C-alpha cells in the first residue's frame, strides 16, 4: 500500500484527514506526510488502515513479499479460513485476520492436510483474486508448490466459469497459464502424502483431466467444492 493508495482509500471511505488520522492513531500532519509519500507506511499502520477503511485483507502485510511461509497447524488454518469468511468454518471463532496469500501458501506447504481444508483452497483464490500474484508465484517456485497451486487454480477457474464470472475467470486463467512453464515433472499429491499405494493407483487412472495435467493425485473438482459462494 502506497501513500497515494492510502489517500484514495480514505477518500473512498468519505473520511476527512482529521477523522482518518484519529482512526490510524497519528496526527493529521503525519497522515498528510504519509499520503504524500514523505513518510513510510509501516506494517502497523497498514493493518490499521485495512480495519479503518474496510479494505480487502489482501492489503495486509504479507510474508510472501519476503519469500517466507509460516508453518501452521490444521487447527490454525481452519481459524484463518474462518476469519477470511469461508462459510464451511463459520462456526469457528474468528481471530486476527491474515493476508489471504499467506494463508494459501501455508496451506499448500504441508505434506498432509485435512480434506476439508483442501476443499476450501479453490474458494480462497476465487474470493481473493487480487492477492499479490508476483509474490505468490515467486514463493511457490521456491518451495516447489507450483503443481499444487496450478491445480487449485484450475478448480477455482471451473467454479468461476460456472458462476459466469468472466472477470475472475480471466484472472485465474492467466495465473494458471503463468505457472505452466515452471510445472514440475514429478507427480505429487494435494497435501495427502499418506495415501496408500492402492489409492495412488486408483487416482492415477480416475483423476480429473486438470489433476492429470498438473500431475497431481487428487479427486477434487468444481462439482465437489462446497461453500464456494
Number of C-alpha atoms within 10 A of each C-alpha: 15 14 19 13 11 21 19 13 18 20 14 10 14 12 15 11 19 14 14 22 20 13 14 20 12 13 15 17 11 14 24 17 15 19 20 15 14 12 13 13 18 11 13 11 15 18 18 15 23 19 16 18 19 11 14 15 20 19 18 24 18 23 19 22 16 10 15 16 22 12 14 15 11 17 10 13 18 24 21 26 28 20 19 23 14 20 17 17 20 15 9 14 11 16 13 8 17 20 21 26 28 22 25 22 22 18 26 23 20 17 12 17 19 12 12 14 18 20 21 23 24 26 25 22 22 22 19 17 18 16 19 17 13 11 17 22 19 16 21 23 15 12 14 15 20 25 28 24 25 27 24 30 27 24 27 27 25 19 23 23 16 13 12 11 12 13 12 22 23 14 14 23 17 12 19 19 13 13 18 14 8 14 18 17 9 9 12 18 18 25 22 17 14 12 12 10 9 9 12 18 11 13 17 18 10 14 19 16 10 19 26 17 15 23 22 23 27 24 14 20 21 20 10 11 19 13 12 20 11
